[in-house]
Amino acid sequence: MPKLIIIAGILPFLISCNTITKLQCDNKDWQSVGLTDGKKGLMPDQAFSAHNDECLQSGTQANEPAYLAGHTEGLTTFCTYDSGFSQANDGFANQPVCPDSISEAFTRGFDAGISEFCTADSGQAFGERPGRYQGTCPAQTEAQFIRSYLSGLGLMATKARRDEADALAKITSLDSSIGTVQAQVRQYDSEISKARKAENHDLKNYLKDLKDPLDAELSSLRIKRNTADRNLSKARSKLDIESEMRLKWQPVLGS
């Protein structure tokens, strides 16, 4: 039977990041929710449980029969040759999701995808992406895949370390610039407040005109700072994957 990996720790985030109210839960079209999850190939028990947990927090329950009816319908879209091929070629491992009655095409696609995925070239590319290898390759091809996969991870990690250093340098520079502009803005705010109290409207307006470009500059700097934060997070996330996967798969090669 074909299978699809579902990482339990991230499933709730695949489902929803928001807590819903009792009214929203009671009025939700649970058949449509199940249909969507089925089309994604999510495991019905785990996926429904994640939805229902949110409803339970609001004092009600999700409609399981409606959800399962939609999910079953959605699986007819997911359990195809193309979907099986894509899942295998993206490095997903197996948990049963397709019913026996519609699993044959998915299985053929999955097997074909594994054959294409479990090569040295694919391993290198998968490491550079980086992906998390789930041990899907058969024994006769796994060693060469892992060797290339770890090589790809190494290349990726070298670039990620450069990206991390660049992001940290950018953050340091931006924090300095932000501090300088903030000090100037605070000074203008103080002077504008004094002009307002003195009812010197011409001076107040003049100072506001001088301050406006600084406000715009500060806003731009903060946007750049947020971008640098995201770049730093991405680089470190990639390095975490490299460390996790190397620790897991290097011993398989015996060195």
C-alpha positions as CSV (number, residue, x, y, z in Angstrom):
1,M,0.0,0.0,0.0
2,P,1.3,3.5,-0.9
3,K,2.2,5.8,1.9
4,L,2.9,9.5,2.4
5,I,5.0,11.0,5.2
6,I,3.2,13.2,7.7
7,I,5.4,14.9,10.3
8,A,3.2,15.0,13.3
9,G,5.0,18.0,14.8
10,I,4.2,20.3,11.8
11,L,0.8,18.9,10.9
12,P,-1.2,21.5,12.9
13,F,0.6,24.3,11.0
14,L,-0.3,22.6,7.7
15,I,-3.9,22.7,8.8
16,S,-4.3,26.1,10.5
17,C,-2.4,28.6,12.5
18,N,-5.5,30.2,14.0
19,T,-7.7,29.2,16.9
20,I,-11.4,29.3,15.8
21,T,-14.4,30.3,17.8
22,K,-17.3,27.9,18.7
23,L,-19.5,29.6,16.1
24,Q,-16.9,29.3,13.4
25,C,-16.3,25.6,14.2
26,D,-20.0,24.8,14.3
27,N,-20.7,26.6,11.0
28,K,-17.6,25.4,9.1
29,D,-18.1,23.2,6.0
30,W,-16.3,20.2,7.3
31,Q,-16.8,18.2,4.1
32,S,-14.9,20.9,2.2
33,V,-12.2,20.9,4.8
34,G,-11.9,17.1,4.5
35,L,-11.9,17.4,0.7
36,T,-9.0,19.9,0.8
37,D,-7.0,17.7,3.2
38,G,-7.7,14.6,1.1
39,K,-6.4,16.3,-2.0
40,K,-3.1,17.0,-0.1
41,G,-2.8,13.4,1.0
42,L,-3.0,14.2,4.7
43,M,-3.6,11.2,7.0
44,P,-7.3,11.5,8.0
45,D,-7.0,10.6,11.7
46,Q,-4.1,13.0,12.3
47,A,-5.5,15.8,10.2
48,F,-9.0,15.6,11.7
49,S,-7.5,15.5,15.2
50,A,-5.6,18.7,14.6
51,H,-8.8,20.4,13.4
52,N,-10.9,19.0,16.3
53,D,-8.4,20.0,18.9
54,E,-9.0,23.7,17.9
55,C,-12.7,23.2,18.2
56,L,-12.4,21.5,21.6
57,Q,-10.6,24.6,22.9
58,S,-13.7,26.5,21.9
59,G,-16.1,24.1,23.7
60,T,-17.4,22.2,20.6
61,Q,-16.3,19.5,18.2
62,A,-15.7,19.2,14.5
63,N,-18.1,17.2,12.3
64,E,-16.1,14.0,11.8
65,P,-18.5,12.1,9.4
66,A,-18.7,15.1,7.1
67,Y,-14.9,15.6,7.3
68,L,-14.2,11.9,6.4
69,A,-16.7,12.0,3.5
70,G,-14.9,15.0,2.0
71,H,-11.5,13.4,2.7
72,T,-12.4,10.2,1.0
73,E,-13.5,12.2,-2.1
74,G,-10.3,14.3,-2.0
75,L,-8.1,11.1,-2.0
76,T,-9.5,10.3,-5.5
77,T,-7.6,13.4,-6.7
78,F,-4.4,12.6,-4.6
79,C,-4.1,8.9,-5.3
80,T,-3.0,9.1,-8.9
81,Y,0.1,8.0,-10.8
82,D,1.4,11.6,-11.1
83,S,0.9,12.3,-7.4
84,G,2.7,9.1,-6.4
85,F,5.6,10.0,-8.7
86,S,5.8,13.5,-7.3
87,Q,5.7,12.4,-3.7
88,A,8.5,9.9,-4.2
89,N,10.6,12.3,-6.3
90,D,10.2,14.9,-3.6
91,G,11.8,12.5,-1.0
92,F,8.6,11.7,1.0
93,A,8.5,8.4,2.8
94,N,5.5,6.2,3.4
95,Q,2.5,6.1,5.6
96,P,-0.7,4.5,4.3
97,V,-3.1,7.0,2.9
98,C,-4.7,5.6,-0.3
99,P,-7.4,3.0,0.1
100,D,-6.7,-0.3,-1.7
101,S,-9.5,0.3,-4.2
102,I,-7.6,3.4,-5.7
103,S,-4.0,2.7,-4.7
104,E,-2.7,0.9,-7.7
105,A,-1.9,4.0,-9.9
106,F,-0.4,5.8,-6.9
107,T,1.8,2.8,-6.2
108,R,3.1,2.6,-9.7
109,G,3.8,6.3,-9.7
110,F,5.5,6.1,-6.4
111,D,7.8,3.2,-7.5
112,A,8.7,5.1,-10.6
113,G,9.5,8.2,-8.6
114,I,11.7,6.3,-6.2
115,S,13.7,4.9,-9.1
116,E,14.3,8.4,-10.4
117,F,14.9,9.9,-7.0
118,C,17.4,7.4,-5.7
119,T,20.3,8.3,-7.9
120,A,23.6,10.1,-7.2
121,D,22.6,13.2,-9.2
122,S,19.3,13.4,-7.4
123,G,21.0,12.9,-4.0
124,Q,23.3,15.8,-4.7
125,A,20.4,18.1,-5.8
126,F,18.3,17.0,-2.8
127,G,21.1,17.9,-0.4
128,E,21.7,21.3,-2.0
129,R,18.0,22.1,-1.8
130,P,18.2,21.1,1.2
131,G,15.6,18.3,1.7
132,R,15.3,16.0,4.7
133,Y,16.0,12.5,3.5
134,Q,13.6,10.0,5.0
135,G,15.3,6.7,4.1
136,T,13.1,5.9,1.1
137,C,15.8,4.5,-1.2
138,P,16.2,0.7,-1.5
139,A,19.3,-0.9,-0.1
140,Q,21.0,-1.4,-3.4
141,T,21.0,2.4,-4.2
142,E,20.9,4.0,-0.8
143,A,24.6,4.2,-0.2
144,Q,25.4,6.1,-3.4
145,F,22.4,8.3,-2.8
146,I,23.4,9.2,0.8
147,R,27.0,9.8,-0.3
148,S,25.9,12.4,-2.9
149,Y,23.2,13.7,-0.6
150,L,25.8,14.5,2.1
151,S,28.0,16.1,-0.5
152,G,25.1,18.3,-1.6
153,L,24.4,19.2,2.1
154,G,28.0,20.2,2.5
155,L,27.9,22.6,-0.5
156,M,24.6,24.0,0.8
157,A,26.0,24.5,4.3
158,T,29.0,26.4,3.0
159,K,26.8,28.9,1.2
160,A,24.4,29.0,4.2
161,R,27.3,30.0,6.5
162,R,28.2,32.8,4.2
163,D,24.6,33.9,4.1
164,E,24.5,33.8,7.9
165,A,27.6,35.9,8.2
166,D,26.3,38.4,5.6
167,A,23.0,38.7,7.5
168,L,24.6,39.2,10.8
169,A,26.9,42.0,9.4
170,K,23.8,43.5,7.7
171,I,21.9,43.5,11.0
172,T,24.7,45.1,12.9
173,S,25.0,47.9,10.3
174,L,21.2,48.4,10.1
175,D,20.9,48.5,13.9
176,S,23.5,51.3,14.0
177,S,21.7,53.3,11.3
178,I,18.3,52.7,13.0
179,G,19.7,54.0,16.3
180,T,21.1,57.1,14.6
181,V,17.9,58.0,12.8
182,Q,15.8,57.2,15.9
183,A,17.8,59.7,17.9
184,Q,17.2,62.3,15.2
185,V,13.5,61.6,15.1
186,R,13.3,61.9,18.9
187,Q,15.0,65.2,18.8
188,Y,12.6,66.5,16.1
189,D,9.7,65.2,18.1
190,S,10.9,67.1,21.2
191,E,11.3,70.3,19.2
192,I,7.9,69.9,17.5
193,S,6.3,69.4,20.9
194,K,7.9,72.6,22.2
195,A,6.7,74.5,19.1
196,R,3.2,73.1,19.6
197,K,3.1,74.2,23.2
198,A,4.3,77.7,22.2
199,E,1.6,77.7,19.5
200,N,4.3,78.5,16.9
201,H,2.5,76.7,14.0
202,D,4.9,77.8,11.3
203,L,7.9,76.4,13.2
204,K,6.0,73.2,14.0
205,N,5.1,72.7,10.4
206,Y,8.7,73.4,9.3
207,L,10.1,70.9,11.7
208,K,7.5,68.3,10.6
209,D,8.6,68.8,7.0
210,L,12.2,68.1,8.1
211,K,11.2,65.1,10.1
212,D,9.1,63.4,7.5
213,P,12.0,62.1,5.4
214,L,13.6,60.7,8.5
215,D,10.4,58.8,9.3
216,A,10.4,57.4,5.8
217,E,14.1,56.5,6.2
218,L,13.4,54.8,9.5
219,S,10.5,52.8,8.0
220,S,12.8,51.7,5.1
221,L,15.6,50.7,7.5
222,R,13.2,48.6,9.6
223,I,11.9,46.8,6.5
224,K,15.5,46.0,5.6
225,R,16.2,44.9,9.1
226,N,13.2,42.5,9.0
227,T,14.5,41.1,5.7
228,A,17.9,40.6,7.2
229,D,16.3,38.7,10.1
230,R,14.4,36.5,7.7
231,N,17.6,35.8,5.8
232,L,19.4,34.9,9.0
233,S,16.6,32.6,10.0
234,K,16.7,30.9,6.6
235,A,20.4,30.4,6.7
236,R,20.3,28.9,10.2
237,S,17.4,26.7,9.4
238,K,19.4,25.2,6.5
239,L,22.4,24.7,8.8
240,D,20.1,22.9,11.3
241,I,19.0,20.6,8.5
242,E,22.5,19.9,7.5
243,S,23.5,19.1,11.1
244,E,20.5,16.9,11.7
245,M,20.8,14.9,8.5
246,R,24.5,14.5,8.7
247,L,24.2,13.1,12.2
248,K,21.5,10.7,11.0
249,W,23.0,9.5,7.8
250,Q,26.8,9.7,8.0
251,P,27.0,6.6,10.2
252,V,25.2,4.6,7.4
253,L,28.3,5.1,5.3
254,G,30.6,3.9,8.1
255,S,32.7,7.1,8.3
